[in-house]
Amino acid sequence: MAAWELGTVVKLFRKHTGLSQAGVARMVSIDQAEVSRLERGLKQIRDRRQFAQWTDALGVPEELLGLLPTADPHAPDATGRPGTADTGARGYAALPEGPGQLLLPAGRSVSTTALPVLTLPAASFLGDSLRLDSRPELDAWRTMPMRALVVANRTVDGAVRQFVTDARPSGVRATASDPVDIPAAYELDDLTYGILWAVSGFEAALLGDDQTLHTSLASLTVSQGAPIAADQGLTEVSRMLIGSETAARYILGQRDHLGDAPVFWTREQRGEEAATWLFFRHKYRYLERMAPRRPGGTSGRGFCVPETAVASSPAYERVLLFLAIALMESFGIRTWVTDDGGFAHTDGFALSHGRRAVIASWVRTDGASHLAVTARPGALRTFADVTGHVSHHSATAAEQAGQRVAATAEYLGLDASWLGRRCAQLSAVGTERLARPRSRSSASKGWRPPAGSWPSSW
């Protein structure tokens, strides 16, 4: 317990109870594959509240929870919301001035990432940006070849607020000796932290696998029953990339047979899985091609996000899930969210009513792709029942896209008005200077969150 070794706790629990991994999975409402990864050390939990939820489900004596260390001071508290006092939210633990590091915690697939950080007091705060004047230590920091950050401190209304940017100069004529201007939109909070967490975690894994990964992608076989990735020692993130691209290619191969307004079912439940829609280039292209062909079409996408998944996710991950759903809506794809955990194991699919269903799953499939096409009436009725039930009982049901997006924020325990304001700010400047992509698989110039207030059009 004191070493956060939940996998060992689970193994001991199973040894003394005789329960199988599947039995434990049912107790905590996850897949058996996740329990296996936990016991093998491939999955780690460093969030105190999530750890406590596991131990509560397993019946671990309450007094043993006192052995847990406090949460990492550099990691955001999963129980609050970001921002400043006017949002009723909490801030992040301030990074001390001088050189240091921002420790980004591990997720289910993403490993712990430590980013070098140089924190300095802002020389000025004019308009919508903070300025750091050139100085030797800053100029040297900006030539660092790895991903590194520059953070500007500014005291506002008696509170220290921090603004973060990629250390390397941006722009063709920019040099390391230029002053550093950091947009106020890059304030460190759950929105920007989530972006840094996902981009840095994904990138570290993809670049570590670069040669093997791109060899695998070049020889990728997209066919029913094909494995997601050969056993070549790839990281979980690389397998996520290969799996999601396999599924996307498979569905796109059937695009002309799916009609003008297919409906979709997806298995993403957490921000880590959903962030693939935000940062993998092929996912964005997939959305462009699968968007409704006629304005006002009835294409939709269903998500199963049980309340247990919401409760166990840190706020920055919930923000990422929110952004992925908002991205769907910005393409004209109506979204539905159910909290019924009974749908959690339903395969991902694309359905053309009365024609065919394309099954394409990669999330939580333990390395084996689920790819198939069926026109069997019984199967089509089953898939139609799933989307029909979820669309009529969605926790985020509303007529307008903006209203559904706002309802999604509320369901995920996020401040909708804060998110609307922050997304508008970040949309105006983009994310390239915050977390410039360096992997070939990432979006080439970053992306822009949907702007504007939720009730308006996109």
Secondary structure, DSSP 8 states (H G I E B T S, - for coil): -TT--HHHHHHHHHHHH---HHHHHHHHTS-HHHHHHHHTTSS----HHHHHHHHHHHT--GGGGGGS----TTS--TTS--S-GGGT--------SEEEEEEE---SSS--EEEEEEEEE-SEEETTEEEE---HHHHHHTT-SS--EEEEEEEETTEEEEEEEESS--STT--TTS-EEEEGGGBSSHHHHHHHHHHHHHHHHHHHTHHHHHHHHHT---STT-BSS-SS---HHHHHHHHHHHHHHHHHTTGGGS-SS-EEEE---SHHHHTHHHHBHHHHHHHHHHS-SSTT---EEEEE--HHHHHTS-HHHHHHHHHHHHHHHHTT-EEEEE--GGGTT---EEEETTTEEEEEE-TTSTTB-EEEEE--HHHHHHHHHHHHHHHHS-TT--SSHHHHHHHHHHHTT--HHHHHHHHHHHHHH-STTTS---STTB-TT------S-TTS--
